[in-house]
């Protein structure tokens, strides 16, 4: 969450559709600062549609702030307030209450299930080792195993 809250508009290349993770928000000192590891500093390609959503958000943002996610005064959001709002939104929408960490986990798992190269997933997450990515996120649903077995069988048919 610190990386997301530390994202500034200048860290988004709207033309090339790339997010640059350069710093994280540090709530206790109310400023942007260092990332967790060297691998945390990275560029993340996003879709043109995602870039457009962020561009519109920037233009319509009430508080003119360089932070992509800011409070009404243009300052840093407080994590406990985000959590409280997320719980209320999920409850009203009648969907499971999913944490930021669970969203990250879901993103990584789905990318691996889509057969994205593990190195790409590792870099998007900002993890140091691809082994960590695979150990944590490569648990797959039974359907994926079935599809893999079918592909393996068809490989020998031709």
Residue, then its C-alpha position, 0 to 999 in steps of 0.5 A: x500500500x505504501x507504494x500505491x500511496x507514494x505514487x505521484x502523477x509525475x511517476x506515470x508516463x501516460x504516452x508509454x503507459x508505464x508506472x514508475x515506482x520510485x518511492x513509498x509513502x511513510x505514514x509515520x513521518x508523513x512524507x515520501x521515502x525509500x522503498x523496501x528493496x532495490x528491486x522495489x524501484x521499478x517500471x510497470x507497464x500498464x494498459x492504455x485503458x489503465x493509463x487513460x483512467x489514471x489520466x482522467x482521475x488526475x484531471x478530475x481530482x478535487x484537491x490539486x495534488x501531485x499525489x495520485x491518491x490524496x485526501x481532500x486537502x491534497x495530502x497523504x491518505x491515512x491507511x486506517x481510513x482507507x481500510x475503513x472505507x474499503x470495508x464499507x464499500x465491500x459491504x455495500x457492494x456485497x462482495x468479500x472484503x479484500x485487503x490490498x495485500x490480497x489484491x496483490x496476491x490475486x493479481x500475481x496468481x492470475x498472471x501466473x495462471x494466464x501463463x505470464x512468464x514468472x520473471x515478468x510477475x516478479x518484476x511487476x511485484x518488485x520482488x528480489x527473486x523469482x523463486x519467491x514469486x513462484x513459492x508464494x503465488x504459484x498455487x493453482x486451481x485444479x482446473x489449471x492442472x486439468x488443462x495442463x494435463x490436456x496440453x501435455x497429452x495433445x503434445x504427443x498426439x501430433 
